[in-house]
Amino acid sequence: MRAGFFSASLSADGQLYVWGQGSFGEFYTPHRVKSAKSLDILDFQVSRGGCAALLTRAGKLYTWGPNDNGQLGHGDFQMRATPARVKALESKRVTTIAVGEEFIICLGLSMPQKEYGKFARQ
């Protein structure tokens, strides 16, 4: 479970639920994030500023929420109501995420995704 501007929790079957008030609307009880249904979620974070990030087991980063300062990483200032994949990190494998009030930080590996298999077999 995580809390910030709103609350979020991951169910035992890997479904993401949110409640409170945020860019997704206002829910007084947990509401399943349908757009994240097929994602194999490894981690997720919620900021006090209302933005959120989720990391898949495949190392892909998805973000949503207010984007007044471009903090979601999509190259624009457009608010996102549902998780959207950060395309600028397409060829990267993100391993760790953290959020602040108006920023998102991620750490990961910088070689292209297709190169990981070569090193894993050695």
C-alpha atoms as one frame of an Amber mdcrd trajectory, in Angstrom:
protein
   0.000   0.000   0.000   1.174   3.516  -0.788  -0.254   6.900   0.093   0.438
  10.438  -0.999  -2.104  12.784  -2.537  -4.283   9.663  -2.906  -3.935   6.035
  -1.781  -3.081   2.952  -3.831  -2.682  -0.730  -3.188  -1.741  -3.842  -5.118
  -4.014  -6.869  -4.628  -2.749 -10.431  -4.201  -3.565 -11.112  -7.871  -1.528
  -8.102  -9.076  -4.351  -5.619  -9.674  -3.771  -1.945  -8.826  -6.463  -0.129
  -6.832  -6.694   3.605  -6.064  -8.950   5.685  -3.849  -9.174   9.273  -2.716
  -9.046  12.237  -5.073  -6.658  12.520  -7.998  -6.355  12.997 -11.751  -8.347
   9.747 -12.113 -11.395  11.234 -10.358 -12.689  10.824  -6.823 -13.333   7.455
  -5.202 -14.324   6.866  -1.584 -13.647   3.126  -1.867 -10.858   1.279  -3.744
 -11.320   1.389  -7.527  -9.394  -0.948  -9.860  -7.180   0.774 -12.437  -8.428
  -1.103 -15.494  -5.671   0.187 -17.793  -3.062  -1.480 -15.542  -4.861  -4.857
 -15.532  -2.459  -6.602 -17.919   0.731  -5.089 -16.481   2.922  -7.326 -14.345
   3.552  -4.707 -11.621   6.766  -4.914  -9.614   6.502  -1.615  -7.706   4.431
   1.569  -7.586   4.767   4.936  -5.862   2.409   7.851  -5.145   3.560  11.410
  -4.482   2.140  14.109  -2.232   1.795  16.205  -5.392  -0.586  13.707  -7.013
   1.673  12.079  -9.598   2.269   8.343  -9.528   4.576   5.829 -11.150   4.487
   2.096 -11.590   7.264  -0.241 -12.619   6.643  -3.535 -14.401   8.715  -6.672
 -13.901   9.924  -6.169 -17.494  11.487  -2.843 -16.433   8.956  -0.527 -18.104
   7.901   2.716 -16.399   4.334   4.047 -16.462   3.358   7.415 -14.967   0.168
   9.422 -14.453  -1.204  12.444 -12.635  -0.708  16.207 -12.923   2.148  17.175
 -15.199   2.488  20.941 -14.712   6.294  20.767 -14.792   6.746  17.823 -17.149
   7.408  15.568 -14.152   5.763  12.533 -15.792   8.539  12.219 -18.388   6.348
  12.221 -21.500   7.927  15.294 -23.070   4.861  17.492 -22.557   2.796  19.141
 -19.830  -0.397  17.135 -20.383  -2.099  15.618 -17.338  -2.650  11.839 -17.530
  -5.644  10.236 -15.754  -4.377   6.681 -16.275  -0.925   5.070 -16.344   0.928
   5.839 -19.604   4.200   4.211 -20.648   7.205   6.547 -20.662   8.396   6.120
 -24.237  11.667   8.017 -23.700  12.837   5.004 -21.666  11.732   2.465 -24.286
  15.200   0.974 -24.790  16.057   1.025 -21.078  15.314  -1.410 -18.262  14.219
   0.532 -15.183  14.978  -1.248 -11.908  13.997   1.260  -9.195  11.556   4.178
  -8.923  10.945   6.968  -6.403   8.599   9.937  -6.469   8.686  13.322  -4.803
   6.056  16.003  -4.645   6.701  17.145  -8.234   9.263  14.729  -9.662   9.885
  11.090 -10.505  13.304   9.438 -10.396  14.148   6.077 -11.878  17.325   4.045
 -11.944  18.101   1.264 -14.333  20.310  -0.302 -16.912  21.293   1.717 -19.952
  22.026  -0.898 -22.617  19.289  -1.700 -25.144  16.728  -4.295 -23.939  17.747
  -6.795 -26.629  21.315  -6.879 -25.260  20.393  -8.248 -21.797  19.999 -11.826
 -23.003  23.581 -11.917 -24.273  24.969 -11.121 -20.829  22.532 -13.365 -18.959
  23.800 -16.436 -20.850  27.485 -15.796 -20.021
